[in-house]
Amino acid sequence: MSDAPLHWQRLAGLLDAHGVTVVLDVGANTGQYAGYLRAAGWTGRIVSFEPQTAAHAQLTEAARADPAWTVAPPVALGAAEGAQVLHVSAESDMSSLREMRADFLSVSPTSRKVGEETVRVAPLDSLFDDHVGPADRAFLKIDTQGSEAEVLAGAGASLARIVGLQLELSLVPLYEGEADYRALLDRVHGLGFAPYLIIPGYWSRHLGRMVQFDGIFFRMEDETE
């Protein structure tokens, strides 16, 4: 019996129920997400993507002993090929291609920027076939701190071969110009995905409310009557 939190066990069960063979872990940071899946008992293939140099090194080390866990070369996924500045946060998993909003920093000073890196940005469409075979059933997890919409934009051709999605959604905007949860929910619905599970996310003690959560979606044609 897994001792992982129930929502992670449910996610692992959903991946199995929908025949997922590979999880594309976009915005992997140091490997927390893959660790949660393994703790919940999911044994399928994971491919992690992370642009930040220090986090990528820790991610690579975390995956070293797991033959079913691959770490791609450093890259941020986005709408098009290019280079962008990554704003590195004191809290590594809050680093983003977007500047953090000043009003949020006022209540979360530990999220302050401590550096910048210029990172490669590439659309998922340009990398998909490197990691997903013709017989695979892929699940795309996106946790990119405010640029989830851009990752979806760069996955236009790949989405037809993706059976499920997981997106971090913001109830309170943390980054300049990020799409809010309503826009992303409408977009995901328009792409043909239905919600299956909600995972609680970042709770702000200063604001007294949850500011982020994860939505898990699968293709509507996979729904049972």
C-alpha positions, 0 to 999 in steps of 0.5 A, spaced: 500 500 500 502 506 498 503 512 503 503 517 498 497 522 499 491 520 496 490 525 490 497 522 487 495 515 488 488 517 484 493 520 479 497 514 478 491 510 477 488 515 472 495 514 468 494 506 468 486 507 467 488 511 460 493 506 458 499 512 459 506 509 457 510 516 458 509 522 462 512 528 459 514 532 465 515 539 463 518 544 468 521 538 472 525 543 477 529 538 481 524 532 480 519 533 485 513 531 480 517 524 478 518 523 485 511 523 487 509 519 481 514 513 483 511 514 491 504 513 488 506 506 485 507 509 477 512 505 474 511 508 467 516 512 463 518 519 465 521 524 461 523 531 464 524 538 462 528 543 466 532 549 463 535 552 470 542 550 470 542 548 478 535 545 478 537 541 472 543 538 475 539 536 481 534 533 477 539 529 473 542 526 479 535 524 482 533 520 475 540 517 475 538 510 479 531 510 475 532 507 468 525 509 466 526 516 468 530 520 462 532 528 463 532 532 457 538 537 455 536 543 459 530 547 455 524 551 457 518 549 453 514 555 449 511 557 443 517 558 438 524 556 438 529 562 441 532 564 447 529 568 453 531 570 460 529 565 466 528 569 472 531 565 478 527 565 484 530 564 491 525 559 491 527 555 485 521 552 483 518 559 483 523 561 477 519 563 471 520 566 464 516 571 467 517 577 472 513 576 478 508 581 480 510 586 485 504 585 489 505 578 490 512 579 492 510 584 497 507 578 501 512 573 499 519 576 499 522 569 499 520 568 492 524 574 490 529 574 484 536 572 486 539 571 478 537 571 471 539 565 466 539 566 458 536 559 456 534 555 450 526 555 449 523 550 444 516 548 442 514 541 444 512 539 437 520 540 435 522 535 441 516 530 441 518 525 436 525 524 440 521 522 446 514 519 444 514 513 440 508 511 435 505 506 440 506 511 446 500 514 449 503 520 452 501 525 458 503 532 458 504 535 465 506 543 465 508 546 471 512 552 468 510 558 473 506 562 468 507 560 461 503 554 461 499 557 455 505 558 451 507 551 452 500 549 449 501 553 443 508 550 442 504 543 442 499 544 437 501 538 432 503 534 438 496 534 442 493 529 437 497 524 440 497 526 447 491 523 451 492 527 458 494 533 461 496 536 467 496 544 468 498 548 474 493 553 474 493 560 478 487 563 482 491 569 483 496 571 478 503 571 480 507 573 474 506 578 469 502 577 463 500 570 465 493 567 463 489 565 469 485 559 470 479 561 467 482 562 460 486 556 461 480 552 463 476 554 456 482 553 452 483 546 455 476 544 454 476 547 447 482 542 445 477 536 447 479 535 454 475 534 460 477 535 468 478 528 472 482 530 478 484 537 482 490 537 486 491 542 491 497 547 490 500 553 493 497 555 499 499 563 501 499 564 509 499 571 508 493 571 503 489 566 507 487 562 500 490 557 495 493 561 489 495 555 485 492 548 484 493 543 479 488 540 474 488 533 471 484 532 464 483 527 459 480 526 452 473 527 452 472 521 448 476 517 453 470 518 458 466 512 460 458 513 459 
